[in-house]
Amino acid sequence: MPQSPPNCPHLDSILLISPTNQILLLHRVQTSSSFPSAHVFPGGNLSAEQDGDIPSEASAERHEDSTVYRVGAIRECFEECGILLAKKAGRKGLLEVNDEERHQARRAVHAGKTKIREWVQERGGVLDTEGLIPFTRWITPANLAKRYTTQMYIYFLPLRETPSDTATNTVHTDSEAMIANPTADGGIEHTTARFLPPSKWLDMSRAGEIILFPPQFFLLHLLAPFLSSGNQGESTSTDELARQRERVMDFVKSGDPPWTDKCMSPIGLLWTKGDGRAALGLDKPGLELKGSGRRGDEERVVLVEFGRGGPRRVEVAWRKDVLREERIGDDGKEKL
């Protein structure tokens, strides 16, 4: 059975893709205890009372996709941004909830006064757990004080006939929208929610306009080649948006192991000679899964500069290229 050290809470996160194939990021406040000032995907901690039985630290299932992770991801998404990933029971389409009812439910669910599954069932719906597509697991390295085992998912909001239309749950596209305060004590965890193409989020990170931690940057980097909303001022046809989603699914299912099963625990490989950034390897699954046979990405690394203000100058590179550059001596020749 895989070894599992203490202090590794369960987290979940969703790459929520809009009807125009943009991705939602939430901007965390500076005073947040985790990822302060960063832009993150919606998600958070599991709750045994709300989400179901949580695997123990000694269980291998602790680091595997399961119903409890999926329910938790949908609940956290609802609490944090108000988008309800639930379907009408026995029918197509997302469950419709008016703004006032949604607002009250967000507060009640967050406060633990209402269980999201029961609340959705009372309105003739079911949580769309089957719509969540596993897309890597991340385990914090064992040398850090705060550690998490995080299941990432992709979720496609329904396409519309006209790409500029909004989805059922007031999905905002290419515009910034203030998130209603989801907390019971009046504190705000996130200030804004925004859908943008993944390439735009990456450009903003490279320009130093936003903070993206390595997992968020890496996953946006993987999806950027497949998801595009066309040139500025132009719309993309629904058929093309559907084809983009098919390409995403082909990619997610590819690889050995496929991206649905990859498990990554970033580990420092070296400091680059050129600019002093850390090169993080993603091939190991972490201490929790040592000897389990689980693997991460053996082909890519993340380059990053860590400082008091958070990660900066984040980039993804081919592992072989980074290692080759480090073998080149001052004379320009590659060392054997």
N, C-alpha and C positions, 0 to 999 in steps of 0.2 A: 504494500500500500504506500502511495507517495507520502513523503514526509511533509508536514504542514506546521510551520512555526506559528507562534501566537501573534496576535495583533495584526491580523490581515482581514479586515472587514470585507463583506461582499458589496460590490457596486455594480451598477448597470448603466448603460448609456446608449442613446439612439441617434444614429445619423438620419434625421428626419428630412425626407426629400419632398419638396413642394410639387404642386401640379406643373410647374415649369422647370422641374429638375434642378432647383436650387436647394442648398442645405442650410438648415437652421443652426445658428450659434447664439448662445446666451452670454451676456457680458456680466461677469461676476464683480461684486463690489470689492474695493480695496481691503476692507476689513474682514473678508472671508477667511475662515480658518484653513481652507484648502483652495488651491488655484486662485489666489487673490488677483483681481484685476484682469484675469485671463478670459478669453472667449472659449466656451466649452459647449459640448453637445448636451441636450437635456438628459438628466439621469440622476442617480443618487443611491443612497443606502437602501438595502432591503429591510422590510419590516415583517417579522414573523406573524404579528397580529393581522396585518393587512394582506400580505402576499402568500403566506403559507409556510410550511415547514422548511427551515433553512438548514442545509447540510452542515454538520459539525466540522470543526477544524480537522478532525481525524479522517474525514470522509473524502474519498477521491471525487465524489460528486460535487464537492464544494467548488471545484474549478471547471465544471461542465455546464453547458447550456441546459436549462430545465424550465419547467412551468413557473417556478417561484421567481426565477430571474425575469421571465417575460412579464409576469404580472407586475413585479416591482418596477420594471422599465416603463410600462404603460402608466402606472400610478404616478411615478415621479414626473413623467412628461406632462401629465395632466396638472399636477400640482404646480409645476414650474412655469409652464407657458400656456396652459388652458386648452391645449389641443387634445381632444379625447379620441384615442385610438380604439374605438368600439364600433361594432356593426349592428345593424338591425337583425334581430334573430330570424333566421330563415329567409332573409331578403338581402339584396345587394345594397351597397352604399353605407356610408358612415351614419351612425346614430345622431340624430339632430337634437341639439339642446340649445335653448335660448340663452342669451348672454347672462341674464340675472341668475338663472338656475345654475349655469356653469360656474359663475363666480361664487355662489353660496356653497356649491359642492366642493370646489377647490379648497376653500377654507375648512370645511367640515372634514374632508378626507385628510388634509394635512394635520389637523388637530386630533385625528384619531376618533372622531365622533361618528364618522360614517365609513363603512367599508366600500371601496370602489366597486367591487364585483357585485355586491348586493344592490348598490345604488343604480348601476347600469342595468341589472336584471329587472329591477322594478320599472324601468322605462322601456322594457321590451328589447333590450340589447344584450350583447355579449362582448367581452373584451377580445380584441382581434389579436390574440397571442400568436395565431398561425401566420399572421402577416409580418411578423418580425423575422428577419433573416440574420442568422449569426454571422458576424464579420470580425473575427479575431477576439482573443482574450488577452488581457494585459495584467501582469503581476509585478507589483513594485519590487525592485531589487531588495534583497535581504539586509543590505547595509544601511537602509534609510529608516528613520524613526517612524514615519507614517507609511503604512503599507496597505495595499488594497489588491483584491482579485476582482477584476472588472470585465464583465461580459459586454461586448459591443454588438449592436444590431444595426441593420438598415431597415427603414420602413418607407415604402412609397405611398404618399398620399395620392388619392385617385386623380387620374388625368381628366382634364375637362376638354370639351369640344373647342373652346376658345382658350388658348394658353393664358390670356390675361385675366380670366375668371378666377375667383377665389374658391377654395374648397369649402366644404360644409362648416367646418369649425373655425371660421374667420381666419383663414390662413393668409398671412401677409407676405406678398412677394415683392422683393427688391425695394422694400421700404422699412423704416425702423419703427417699431411699435413698443410702447411702454408696457411692461408686464405688470399686471395687478399683483399686489403684495400677497404671496401665498402663505406667509407665516402667521402663526397665532399671536406672536408677541410684538408684532408691528415692525420687526426687522425685515430688511429687504436683502435677499440673497443675490438677485440678479436685477440689473437696471433696464436692460433692453433685450429684445429678441429680434433677430433679423435673418431673413432668407437672402442669400447671395450665391452666385455660382462658386463652386469650390476654387476655381482659378482666381477669383477675385479675393477670397479670403486669404489665399496663399500670397498674393501680391501685397495685400495690406500687412501681412506678417513680415514679409521681406523688407517692406518700407519702414518697419518699426511702428506702424500705426496701431497694431493690436498685438497681444501676447497669445501665442499658441504653444501649448506644451507639446513635447515630441509625439505622443500618441495621436493627438488631434491633427497636428500638421501632417503626420505620416498618412493617416487615413484619408484626409482631404487630397493629399498628393496622389494616392492610388486612384481615387475616383475622378480627379480633374480631367484626365484624357477622355473620359466617357460622357461626362455631363456638361453640356453647354447650352445656354439660352440664346445663342445667336449673337449677332453684332448689336451694338447699342442702338436702340430705337427699332429694332426688328424683332418680330416674334418667330418662334419656332413652331412648326406644324405639330399637331398631336401625333401624327404618324412618326415623325422624326423623334419626338420625345419618347415614344414607345420603343423605338429602335435603340435609343440610348440606354434605356432601362434593360433591354435584352442583353446589350453588351456588358452592362454592369453585372448582370446575373451570370453570364458566361465567365467573366473574370473571377467572380466570387467563388465559383465552383471549380476553378482551375488550380493547378499547383499540386505539390505533394509535400505535406498535406494541403488540402484545399484551404482557401482563406476562411471558410466557415469554421475550420478546426485549428487553425494556427494559434499558438499560445506563445506570447513574447514577454520576456523580462529583460528590459534594456540593461546592458552591461558595458562599462567602458572598455574599449579596445586600445585606444591610444589618444594622444594629443597631436593634432595635425601640425606639421612643421610650418606650413604656410601661414596660417592665421590663428593657431592656438586653440581652435575649437576641439571639443571632445567628440570622438567618433564612437557612437553607441552601437554595439552589435545587437541584433534582434533574433538571433538563431536559437538562443537558449530559452526554455520554458520557465526557469526559475527554480529556487530551492524546493518549493512545494511539490513540483512535478519531476524532480530529478529521478531518473530511472523509470519514468512512466512510459517513455516512448513518444511523448508529445514533443513537438518541435515548432519553431517559429519561422522567420524569414531568413534564409541563409544567403540571400543575394544582395540585400540592401543594408545600409547603415543610416543612422541619423546623425548629422553634424549639428552641434549646438554649443552655444556659449552660455554658461550658467553664471548668473550674478544675483545681487540682492534684489533687483527688480524683476526677477524671473528669467526664463529662458529667452535668449535673443539669437539672431542670425541662424535660425533653424533651417536646415535643408536636408534633403534626402539624396543619397549618392549610392552608386554601385559599390559594393564592398571590395570587389577585385580592383577597381580603379583607385580607391583610397589606399589600399594596402600597397599597390604598385607604386603610387606616388611617394609613399613613405620609404620605399626601398631605393629610391633614386638618390644618389649621393650628390655632394656639391659639384662634382665634375660632370653631372648630367647623365651619368651611367647608372643603370639599374644594378643594385647589389644582388648577388645570388644567395 
